[in-house]
Amino acid sequence: MKTTQRGLPVKRSTIDSWVIQRAKEILEGKEPKIINRLFPFIGPAFIAAIAYIDPGNYATNIESGSKFGYNLLWVVLLSNLMAMFIQWLSARLGMITGKNLPEWIRDWVPFPLFRYFYWIQAEVMAMATDLAEFIGAVIGFKILFGFPLIGGALLTAVLTSLILYLQKQGFRLLEITVGSFVGIVALCYLLEIFIAHPDTTAILQGIFIPQFKSGESVYLAAGILGATVMPHAIYLHSALTQDRIVITDSLNKKKLLQYSLIDVFLAMSIAGMINMAMLIVSAATFHQGNVSPNGLETAYRTLIPILGQFASAVFGLSLLASGISSSAVGTLAGQIIMQGFVHFSFPLWFRRLFTMLPAIVAIFLGIDCTKLMIFSQVVLSFGIGFALIPLLLLSQSKEAMGGFAIGPFSSVLGWTIALSIILLNLFLLVDSVLKIS
């Protein structure tokens, strides 16, 4: 067991040092070209964004699209707008205070037992996240190469560990790697939409006319929300920005926040469009054709007679890229959570082994992977409030944020989002109890 003082290690590579130097020069007004000005500040949000297009999103979006067509597109859009605002608050907290969210919660909470409760529930959320991500990568290997599930699990463990190793080499290499995976998933779904030929009118109706068709659609909406607004990404984003570019001057901090906002907007917009594309392709392929995909494991086979072998391979590639990268980022988030809440950590290889155990057990027991992934996303929706409420309290606190505390409008917006999520979860809980009884 290893003790630590801060969130992410602060080792700087040569490219990291160059990025930091360029960023400071740009903040001083020494670069006139807008494209060149953006480059050093783009990155942290793309690492957080991979959590918003993980295989849990595939499971909930494919299920939603196949059963309810385009009707829940508005949920995807609304969830992504919420995510954009929340990740922006998290990024601001790290940049302005130099501390990440778990560290702030630990310092604010006076009772040790409560700190450990907070840590444990956050770890459960991280494990639920990794369950979906890890299984998704395993299924991706099966689709592309025909590997048995256990063989895919071993390969996933190795590849995610390699990505985690990059984090020790500095922040920029990890940002480029994860950003490349985001690009692969985006390109794959651009091709899928081109092949599927969706109904444009139905898409617009699904986006702009909110509706629920049944209690099951509400359940899937909660799954979409849980897969989109991710608790571990809220914790992680503040750690990604806390030591990346350290600025003490207030004027330059304002400029830094503006560039960070662009980073969040770009990354979350791409993630949101990918999520909508997932649901659109599912609706166009399965719902309109009155075909049940019966889970991720068989969805690719169903695609073959409808869209062709190429579409099936593209689907598998996107799922593999999403699963490997998001699983690595989820493991990194778990490390941040432990370090922040209780000031100790395990070696990353041990955490990788620990967090993948539920997925390995599920594979051995033959549990329906897609149903398990959807359930994990609903579990995640119950953890959002634990991360979001402290983030809002800190963001509006003059003590924590000084002159950068959010104003009344942002506070009302944030609390409205939090209340909406909590009420939706209460509805799900009551609905589940009634079904059991």
For each residue, the residues with C-beta under 8 A, 3 or more apart:
1: 344 345 346
2: 344 345 346 347
3: 343 344 345
4: 339 343 344 345
5: 343
6: 10 103 242 243 339
7: 100 102 103 238 239 242 243 336 339 340
8: 167 171 239 240 242 243 336
9: 167 168
10: 6 243
11: 168 169 170
12: 16 17 20 170
13: 16 17 169 170 172 173
14: 17 18
15: 18 19 170 172 173
16: 12 13 19 20 170 171 172
17: 12 13 14 20 21
18: 14 15 21 22
19: 15 16 22 23 40 172
20: 12 16 17 23 24 40 244 245
21: 17 18 24 25
22: 18 19 25 26 31 39 40
23: 19 20 26 27 40 41 245 256
24: 20 21 27 28 245 247
25: 21 22 28 30 31
26: 22 23 29 30 31 36 37 40 41
27: 23 24 247 252 255 256
28: 24 25 252
29: 26
30: 25 26
31: 22 25 26 36 37
32:
33: 36 37
34: 37 38
35: 38 39
36: 26 31 33 39
37: 26 31 33 34 259
38: 34 35 41 42 259 262
39: 22 35 36 42
40: 19 20 22 23 26 245
41: 23 26 38 245 256 259 260 262 263
42: 38 39 45 46 175 262 263 266
43: 46 47 171 172 175 176 179 244 263
44: 47 48 91 171 175 237 240 241 244 260 263
45: 42 48 49 87 91 237 260 263 264 266 267 268
46: 42 43 49 50 175 178 179 182 263 267
47: 43 44 50 174 175 178 179 236 240 329
48: 44 45 51 52 87 90 233 236 237 240 267 329
49: 45 46 52 53 182 267 268 270 271
50: 46 47 53 54 178 181 182 322 325 326 329
51: 48 54 129 230 232 233 236 326 329 330 333
52: 48 49 57 80 83 227 228 230 233 268 271 272 275
53: 49 50 57 182 185 271 274 275 322 326
54: 50 51 57 58 129 132 133 136 227 230 322 323 326 327 330
55: 58 59 132 133 135 136 137 139 140 296 319 322 323 326 373
56: 59 60 129 132 133 136 223 226 227 373 374 376 377 380
57: 52 53 54 60 61 224 227 228 275 278 322 377
58: 54 55 61 62 136 278 296 319 322 373
59: 55 56 62 63 132 136 223 227 295 296 370 373 374 377
60: 56 57 63 64 220 223 224 226 227 373 374 377
61: 57 58 64 65 76 224 227 275 278 279 282
62: 58 59 65 66 278 279 282 286 293 296 299
63: 59 60 66 67 220 223 282 293 370 374
64: 60 61 67 68 72 75 217 220 221 223 224 279 282
65: 61 62 68 69 70 72 278 279 280 281 282 283 284 286 287
66: 62 63 282 283 286 287 291 292 293
67: 63 64 216 217 220 287
68: 64 65 71 72 213 217 220 283 287
69: 65 202 206 283 287 288
70: 65 73 198 199 202 203 205 206 207 279 280 283 287
71: 68 206 211 213 217
72: 64 65 68 75 76 206 217 220 221 224 279
73: 70 76 77 203 206 207 276 279 280
74: 77 78 206 207 208 209 210 211
75: 64 72 78 79 221 224 225
76: 61 72 73 79 80 224 228 272 275 276 279
77: 73 74 80 81 207 272 276
78: 74 75 81 82
79: 75 76 82 83 224 225 228 229 275
80: 52 76 77 83 84 228 268 269 271 272 275
81: 77 78 84 85 272
82: 78 79 85 86 225 228 229 417 421
83: 52 79 80 86 87 228 229 230 233 268 271 272
84: 80 81 87 88 264 265 268 269 272
85: 81 82 88 89 413 414 417
86: 82 83 89 90 229 234 388 391 414 417
87: 45 48 83 84 90 91 233 234 237 264 268
88: 84 85 91 92 260 261 264
89: 85 86 92 93 391 392 395 406 414
90: 48 86 87 93 94 101 233 234 235 237 238 391
91: 44 45 87 88 94 95 237 238 240 241 260 263 264
92: 88 89 95 96 257 260 395 401 404
93: 89 90 96 97 99 100 101 104 238 391 394 395 400 401
94: 90 91 97 98 99 100 101 237 238 239 240 241 242
95: 91 92 241 242 244 245 247 253 256 257 260
96: 92 93 253 257 401 402 404
97: 93 94 104 242 394 400 401
98: 94 242 243 246
99: 93 94 103 104 107 238 242
100: 7 93 94 103 104 235 238 239 242 336 340
101: 90 93 94 104 105 234 235 238 239 340 387 390 391 394
102: 7 105 106 119 122 235 239 336 337 339 340 341
103: 6 7 99 100 106 107 340
104: 93 97 99 100 101 107 108 390 394 400
105: 101 102 108 109 115 118 340 341 390
106: 102 103 109 115 340 341 342 343
107: 99 103 104
108: 104 105 390 394
109: 105 106 114 115 118
110: 114
111: 114 115
112: 115 116
113: 116 117
114: 109 110 111 117 118
115: 105 106 109 111 112 118 119 341 342
116: 112 113 119 120 341 342
117: 113 114 120 121
118: 105 109 114 115 121 122 341 386
119: 102 115 116 122 123 337 338 341 342
120: 116 117 123 124
121: 117 118 124 125 383 386
122: 102 118 119 125 126 231 232 235 337 341 383 386 387
123: 119 120 126 127 334 337 338
124: 120 121 127 128 379 383
125: 121 122 128 129 231 232 379 380 383 386 387
126: 122 123 129 130 231 232 330 333 334 337 355
127: 123 124 130 131 334 355 358
128: 124 125 131 132 376 377 379 380 383
129: 51 54 56 125 126 132 133 230 231 232 326 330 333 376 380
130: 126 127 133 134 327 330 331 334 355 356 358 359
131: 127 128 134 135 358 359 362 372 373 376
132: 54 55 56 59 128 129 135 136 227 373 376 377
133: 54 55 56 129 130 136 137 322 323 326 327 330
134: 130 131 137 138 153 156 160 323 327 355 356 359
135: 55 131 132 138 139 323 359 362 363 369 372 373
136: 54 55 56 58 59 132 133 139 140 296 319 322 323 326 327 373
137: 55 133 134 140 141 152 156 159 160 319 320 322 323 324 327
138: 134 135 141 142 149 152 153 156 323 359 363
139: 55 135 136 142 143 149 152 296 297 319 323 369
140: 55 136 137 143 144 152 316 317 319 320 321 322 323 324
141: 137 138 144 145 147 151 152 155 156 320
142: 138 139 145 146 147 148 149 152 297
143: 139 140 300 312 313 315 316 319 320
144: 140 141 313 316 317 320
145: 141 142
146: 142
147: 141 142 151 152 155
148: 142 151 152
149: 138 139 142 152 153 363
150: 153 154 360 363 364
151: 141 147 148 154 155
152: 137 138 139 140 141 142 147 148 149 155 156
153: 134 138 149 150 156 157 356 359 360 363
154: 150 151 157 158
155: 141 147 151 152 158 159
156: 134 137 138 141 152 153 159 160 323 324 327 356
157: 153 154 160 161 352 353 356
158: 154 155 161 162
159: 137 155 156 162 163 324
160: 134 137 156 157 163 164 324 327 328 331 352
161: 157 158 164 165 328 348 349 352
162: 158 159 165 166
163: 159 160 166 167 174 177 178 324 325 328
164: 160 161 167 168 328 331 332 348 352
165: 161 162 168 169 348
166: 162 163 169 173 174 177
167: 8 9 163 164 171 174 332 348
168: 9 11 164 165
169: 11 13 165 166 173 174
170: 11 12 13 15 16 173 174
171: 8 16 43 44 167 174 175 240 244
172: 13 15 16 19 43 175 176
173: 13 15 166 169 170 176 177
174: 47 163 166 167 169 170 171 177 178
175: 42 43 44 46 47 171 172 178 179
176: 43 172 173 179 180
177: 163 166 173 174 180 181 325
178: 46 47 50 163 174 175 181 182 325 328 329
179: 43 46 47 175 176 182 183
180: 176 177 183 184
181: 50 177 178 184 185 321 322 324 325
182: 46 49 50 53 178 179 185 186 267 270 271 325
183: 179 180 186 187
184: 180 181 187 188 317 318 321
185: 53 181 182 188 189 274 318 321 322
186: 182 183 189 190 270 273 274
187: 183 184 190 191
188: 184 185 191 192 314 315 317 318 321
189: 185 186 192 193 274 277 278 281 318
190: 186 187 193 194 277
191: 187 188 194 195 311 314
192: 188 189 195 196 277 281 307 311 314 315 318
193: 189 190 196 198 277 280 281
194: 190 191
195: 191 192 307 308 310 311 314
196: 192 193 280 281 284 285 307 311
197: 284
198: 70 193 202 203 280 281 283 284
199: 70 202 203 284 288
200: 203 204
201: 204 205
202: 69 70 198 199 205 206 283
203: 70 73 198 199 200 206 207 280
204: 200 201 207 208
205: 70 201 202 208 209
206: 69 70 71 72 73 74 202 203 209 283
207: 70 73 74 77 203 204 276
208: 74 204 205
209: 74 205 206
210: 74
211: 71 74
212: 217 218 221
213: 68 71 216 217
214: 217 218
215: 218 219 431
216: 67 213 219 220
217: 64 67 68 71 72 212 213 214 220 221
218: 212 214 215 221 222 424 427 428 431
219: 215 216 222 223 378 428 431
220: 60 63 64 67 68 72 216 217 223 224 374
221: 64 72 75 212 217 218 224 225 424
222: 218 219 225 226 377 378 381 424 425 428
223: 56 59 60 63 64 219 220 226 227 374 377 378 381
224: 57 60 61 64 72 75 76 79 220 221 227 228 275 377
225: 75 79 82 221 222 228 229 381 384 421 424
226: 56 60 222 223 229 230 377 378 379 380 381 382 384
227: 52 54 56 57 59 60 61 132 223 224 230 377 380
228: 52 57 76 79 80 82 83 224 225 275
229: 79 82 83 86 225 226 234 381 384 388 421
230: 51 52 54 83 129 226 227 233 234 380 384
231: 122 125 126 129 234 235 380 383 384 386 387
232: 51 122 125 126 129 235 236 330 333 334 337
233: 48 51 52 83 87 90 230 236 237 333
234: 86 87 90 101 229 230 231 237 238 384 387 388 391
235: 90 100 101 102 122 231 232 238 239 333 336 337 340 387
236: 47 48 51 232 233 239 240 329 332 333 336
237: 44 45 48 87 90 91 94 233 234 240 241
238: 7 90 91 93 94 99 100 101 234 235 241 242
239: 7 8 94 100 101 102 235 236 242 336 340
240: 8 44 47 48 91 94 171 236 237 244
241: 44 91 94 95 237 238 244 260
242: 6 7 8 94 95 97 98 99 100 238 239
243: 6 7 8 10 98 246
244: 20 43 44 95 171 240 241
245: 20 23 24 40 41 95 256
246: 98 243
247: 24 27 95 252 253 256
248: 253
249: 252 253
250: 253 254 403
251: 254 255
252: 27 28 247 249 255 256
253: 95 96 247 248 249 250 256 257 404
254: 250 251 257 258
255: 27 251 252 258 259
256: 23 27 41 95 245 247 252 253 259 260
257: 92 95 96 253 254 260 261 404
258: 254 255 261 262
259: 37 38 41 255 256 262 263
260: 41 44 45 88 91 92 95 241 256 257 263 264
261: 88 257 258 264 265
262: 38 41 42 258 259 265 266
263: 41 42 43 44 45 46 91 259 260 266 267
264: 45 84 87 88 91 260 261 267 268
265: 84 261 262 268 269
266: 42 45 262 263 269 270
267: 45 46 48 49 182 263 264 270 271
268: 45 49 52 80 83 84 87 264 265 271 272
269: 80 84 265 266 272 273
270: 49 182 186 266 267 273 274
271: 49 52 53 80 83 182 267 268 274 275
272: 52 76 77 80 81 83 84 268 269 275 276
273: 186 269 270 276 277
274: 53 185 186 189 270 271 277 278
275: 52 53 57 61 76 79 80 224 228 271 272 278 279
276: 73 76 77 207 272 273 279 280
277: 189 190 192 193 273 274 280 281
278: 57 58 61 62 65 189 274 275 281 282
279: 61 62 64 65 70 72 73 76 275 276 282 283
280: 65 70 73 193 196 198 203 276 277 283 284
281: 65 189 192 193 196 198 277 278 284 285
282: 61 62 63 64 65 66 278 279 285 286 287 293
283: 65 66 68 69 70 198 202 206 279 280 286 287 288
284: 65 196 197 198 199 280 281 287 288
285: 196 281 282 288 289 291 302 303 306 307
286: 62 65 66 282 283 289 291 292 293 299 302
287: 65 66 67 68 69 70 282 283 284 290
288: 69 199 283 284 285
289: 285 286 306
290: 287
291: 66 285 286 302 306
292: 66 286 302
293: 62 63 66 282 286 296 298 299 302
294: 297 298 299 302 370
295: 59 298 299 368 369 370 371
296: 55 58 59 62 136 139 293 299 300 319 369 370 373
297: 139 142 294 369 370
298: 293 294 295 301 302
299: 62 286 293 294 295 296 302 303 315
300: 143 296 303 304 312 315 316
301: 298 304 312
302: 285 286 291 292 293 294 298 299 305 306
303: 285 299 300 306 307 308 311 312 315
304: 300 301 307 308 309 311 312
305: 302
306: 285 289 291 302 303 311
307: 192 195 196 285 303 304 310 311 312
308: 195 303 304 311 312
309: 304 312 313
310: 195 307 313 314
311: 191 192 195 196 303 304 306 307 308 314 315
312: 143 300 301 303 304 307 308 309 315 316
313: 143 144 309 310 316 317
314: 188 191 192 195 310 311 317 318
315: 143 188 192 299 300 303 311 312 318 319
316: 140 143 144 300 312 313 319 320
317: 140 144 184 188 313 314 320 321
318: 184 185 188 189 192 314 315 321 322
319: 55 58 136 137 139 140 143 296 315 316 322 323
320: 137 140 141 143 144 316 317 323 324
321: 140 181 184 185 188 317 318 324 325
322: 50 53 54 55 57 58 133 136 137 140 181 185 318 319 325 326
323: 54 55 133 134 135 136 137 138 139 140 156 319 320 326 327
324: 137 140 156 159 160 163 181 320 321 327 328
325: 50 163 177 178 181 182 321 322 328 329
326: 50 51 53 54 55 129 133 136 322 323 329 330
327: 54 130 133 134 136 137 156 160 323 324 330 331 356
328: 160 161 163 164 178 324 325 331 332
329: 47 48 50 51 178 236 325 326 332 333
330: 51 54 126 129 130 133 232 326 327 333 334 355
331: 130 160 164 327 328 334 335 348 351 352 355
332: 164 167 236 328 329 335 336 348
333: 51 126 129 232 233 235 236 329 330 336 337
334: 123 126 127 130 232 330 331 337 338 351 355
335: 331 332 338 339 345 346 348 351
336: 7 8 100 102 235 236 239 332 333 339 340
337: 102 119 122 123 126 232 235 333 334 340 341
338: 119 123 334 335 341 342 344 345 346 351
339: 4 6 7 102 335 336 342 343 344 345
340: 7 100 101 102 103 105 106 235 239 336 337 343
341: 102 105 106 115 116 118 119 122 337 338
342: 106 115 116 119 338 339
343: 3 4 5 106 339 340
344: 1 2 3 4 338 339
345: 1 2 3 4 335 338 339 351
346: 1 2 335 338 350 351 354
347: 2 350 351
348: 161 164 165 167 331 332 335 351 352
349: 161 352 353
350: 346 347 353 354
351: 331 334 335 338 345 346 347 348 354 355
352: 157 160 161 164 331 348 349 355 356
353: 157 349 350 356 357
354: 346 350 351 357
355: 126 127 130 134 330 331 334 351 352 358
356: 130 134 153 156 157 327 352 353 359 360
357: 353 354 360 361
358: 127 130 131 355 361 362
359: 130 131 134 135 138 153 356 362 363
360: 150 153 356 357 363 364
361: 357 358 364 365
362: 131 135 358 359 365 367 369 372
363: 135 138 149 150 153 359 360 366 367 369
364: 150 360 361
365: 361 362
366: 363
367: 362 363 371 372
368: 295 371 372
369: 135 139 295 296 297 362 363 372 373
370: 59 63 294 295 296 297 373 374
371: 295 367 368 374 375
372: 131 135 362 367 368 369 375 376
373: 55 56 58 59 60 131 132 135 136 296 369 370 376 377
374: 56 59 60 63 220 223 370 371 377 378
375: 371 372 378 379
376: 56 128 129 131 132 372 373 379 380
377: 56 57 59 60 128 132 222 223 224 226 227 373 374 380 381
378: 219 222 223 226 374 375 381 382 428
379: 124 125 128 226 375 376 382 383
380: 56 125 128 129 226 227 230 231 376 377 383 384
381: 222 223 225 226 229 377 378 384 421 424 425 428
382: 226 378 379 385 425
383: 121 122 124 125 128 231 379 380 386 387
384: 225 226 229 230 231 234 380 381 387 388 421
385: 382 388 389 418 421 422 425
386: 118 121 122 125 231 383 389 390
387: 101 122 125 231 234 235 383 384 390 391
388: 86 229 234 384 385 391 392 414 417 418 421
389: 385 386 392 393 418
390: 101 104 105 108 386 387 393 394
391: 86 89 90 93 101 234 387 388 394 395
392: 89 388 389 395 396 411 414 415 418
393: 389 390 396 397
394: 93 97 101 104 108 390 391 397 400 401
395: 89 92 93 391 392 400 401 405 406 410 411 414
396: 392 393 401 405 406 410 411 414
397: 393 394 400 401 405
398: 401 402 405
399:
400: 93 97 104 394 395 397 405
401: 92 93 96 97 394 395 396 397 398 404 405 406
402: 96 398 405
403: 250
404: 92 96 253 257 401
405: 395 396 397 398 400 401 402
406: 89 395 396 401 410 411 414
407: 410 411
408: 411 412
409: 412 413
410: 395 396 406 407 413 414
411: 392 395 396 406 407 408 414 415
412: 408 409 415 416
413: 85 409 410 416 417
414: 85 86 89 388 392 395 396 406 410 411 417 418
415: 392 411 412 418 419
416: 412 413 419 420
417: 82 85 86 388 413 414 420 421
418: 385 388 389 392 414 415 421 422
419: 415 416 422 423
420: 416 417 423 424
421: 82 225 229 381 384 385 388 417 418 424 425
422: 385 418 419 425 426
423: 419 420 426 427
424: 218 221 222 225 381 420 421 427 428
425: 222 381 382 385 421 422 428 429
426: 422 423 429 430
427: 218 423 424 430 431
428: 218 219 222 378 381 424 425 431 432
429: 425 426 432 433
430: 426 427 433 434
431: 215 218 219 427 428 434 435
432: 428 429 435 436
433: 429 430 436 437
434: 430 431 437
435: 431 432
436: 432 433
437: 433 434
